[in-house]
Amino acid sequence: MPLAVTLTDGNRNDVTQLIPLLQSVPPVRGKRGRPRRRPDIVLGDRGYDHGKFRRLAWYLGVKLLIARRGAAHGSGLGAQRWVVERAFAHLNWFRRLRIWEKRDDFHEAFLILGCALICWRCLKTLR
């Protein structure tokens, strides 16, 4: 599944961007038939736990693996969430993304370029 990123203001609630992010995933070629437009499963932290958005994601055919707010830690999602946190760490390798751009269009372009380089490096190691 490809990486999909969106850039928002710093004071926006993460959960409000869940559905637009799911809808921004490009189709992926693979097996015969109609290409998948959305991922099967989405991992998220407690910030994405909201009943309305859980229902919307379920309606889109996406299973959410998100810890519930107020539940004790140790939900068992740490092993999968580690992959997401590692991707954020890889994006921090690009100095231009650590030092915030003054223009959001430049920052978004460097963010997309960084995601493309991460995917390329992962594919290069699979050979």
N, C-alpha and C positions, 0 to 999 in steps of 0.2 A: 504494500500500500504506500503511495507517495506521501511525502510530508505536505501538509497544507498549513499555511500561516496567514494570519490577519494582523493588521496593526491597528490599535485603538488608542484612545487617550489613556493616560495613566490612572485616571480616577473612574474608569468604567468598571462595572461589575462583570466578572468573568463569565458568569452563567448566561448573561444576555447575548454573548457572542457564540454560544455553542451551536445553535441552529445555523446561523450564517456560515460558520466554519465548516459544518458538515455539508452544506450545500455547495461550498467552494471546491470540494475535492473533485479533481478531473477524472474522467473515466480511465480505467486501466485495462489494457489488453491482456489477455491471458488465455484461459480456456475458451473453447468454442461457446458461442451463444452471446447473449447480451452482456456487455461489460458492466461490472459493478459501478454504481455511481457513489456509493457511500460505504464506509467500513462496516464490517459485521459487528465489531465490538469497539467501544470507546472507553478508555481508562481516564479517570479524572480524580482530582482531590475533592475534599469536602466543599470547596467553593462552588462546585457545579451541582450540588445537591439541592434541587428545587422540584417540587411535584409537577409544576406546569411544564418545565423543560424535559423532565423525565417522560411525561406523556407525549410531548411533541417528538422526541427522539424515538420512542416506541412506535409512534405512528409512521415515522420514516423508515422503520425496519432496522433500527440500530439498537443493540443491547448495550446499556450503560453499566459499567463496573465502577461504581462510585461509592465510597464510604458514606454512610449516613451521618448527618450532623448530630452531634450529641452522643453518638455511639462511642464506645471505648476504642482506643487505638489498638492496632493489631488486627486489622480487617483482613490481612493476608494479601493485600494488593501491593505490598512493598516490592516484591520481586518484579512485577510487571511495571510498576511506576518508576523503577530504577532506570528502565530504558528511556523513559521520557525525560527524566532528570539528566541522564547522560547526554541526550540530544541538546538540552539547554547548555550543558557544560561545553559541548563541542562548538556551539554557536559563540560561546565566549572566547574561543580561540581567535576569532576574527576581531582584531583590536578595534576596527571601525565600528563594530556593533556595541562594544563595551563603552566607548566614548560616544555619547548620544549626539547624533546629528542634529543640527538646528532645523533642517527641513525634513518633514516626515516622508516625502516622496523618496529622498535619498536613502533614508533609514530603511524604508520598506524594500527598496531595490537591493540594498546590501543584505537584508534579512533573507530575501528570496535567493540571492546568489549564495549565501552561506548554506541554506538548506539544500540547494542543488549540489554544492561541493560535498556536503556530508553524504548525500545519497550516492554520488559518484564514487566516493571513497569506499563506501560499503559495498557497492557493486563490483568495484575493482578487486576487492579482497575475496569475492566469491568465485573468481575465475579459477 
